């Protein structure tokens, strides 16, 4: 099941929620040139996930849902352009668990 909020996709697969940028956000910010993930393993809704610099903006990405960070796309630190990829296996940002199912279900369908 896939939802969207804050120009991000949140895709649920079993107990893991994968956050990635929508194509609209990718177009709006341009080519990503720098990525810095925030520290900490727990995110509240609207907490910063990462800071990035792109050809059109400097941007702080906020989490649409609260949850526990179980994985970050560390490859994007050395290859920031991965976040501009059309391939979902490359352009994801973080993977979360312990997300409130009701909060997820209230997001807009993708």
N, C-alpha and C positions, 0 to 999 in steps of 0.2 A: 504494500500500500504506500502511495506517495502523496505527500502534502506539500504545501508551499507557504512561506511566510518570510517577510523581510528580504524578498528577492532571492530566497534560498529554497532548495528542495530538501525535504526531510523524508527519507525513504526507510520504511520499516521492513526489516527482514528478520523474522523470529523476534529475539529480544534486542537486536541491534538497530539503532537508528543512525543512518548515514546522512550527513549534512553536506550539501554541495551547492555551488552557485547555479542559478538559472541562466539560460542563454541570454536573457535580457540584461542581467547584471554583468555578465561577461562582456557584452557589447558596450554597456554604459561605462565601465571602468577602463576598458582597453586592455592592452597586453600587460600582464602582471610581471613585474621585474624584481620584486622583493617581498618576502613573506617572513613574518615573525609571529610565532604562536605565543599566546599567553600561557603563563604557568598555572599550575593547579589542575586537579583532576575532577573537580566538581564545578559545574556551570549552573547558574540560575538563569531564568529567562532574561534576555537582554544583556547578559554579561558578554564581554568581549571574548571572541574565540581567537582572533588573530588580527594583526595589523598588516596591511599590505600597501605597497606602492605600485601603481600601474601607470600606463602612459597618459591617462586622463585624470587621475585622482590619487589622493592618499586616503585610505579607507580603513575604518575599524569595523570588522564584521561582528555583529551581535547574534548571539544564539537565540533562536525562536522558541526554544524549549529548555527546561532544566533537565540535567542528567549528569551521569558520571562519564568522563572522557576515558574511553578504553583504548583509543588509537588516534593518532594524528597522522596526517599525510606528510611525514617527515621528508619525503622525496621532493616536496614542493619548496623546501628551504633551499636546496641546491639547484633545483630546476623549477623556479616559480611559474614558468609558462605552462606547466602541467595543469594549473587551475583554469587555463583557457581552453583546454582540450575538450573535444566533443565526446571523448571516451569516458564513460562513468567510472571505469576502473582507474583512471588517472586523475580526474578532476575533483574528487571528493576532498573534503576539508578535515572533518573529524567524524569519529564514530562514537556514539553514546549508548549507554545502557541506563537502566533505572529511570526511564522517562515516564512521566505520568500519562497513562493511556488516555485519560479524559482530556488532558491538555493537548495531546497530539491530535485526537479526534476533532477538536474544535478548530484546528487549522483548516485553511482552504484546500480543497481537493486540487491536486495537480493535473 
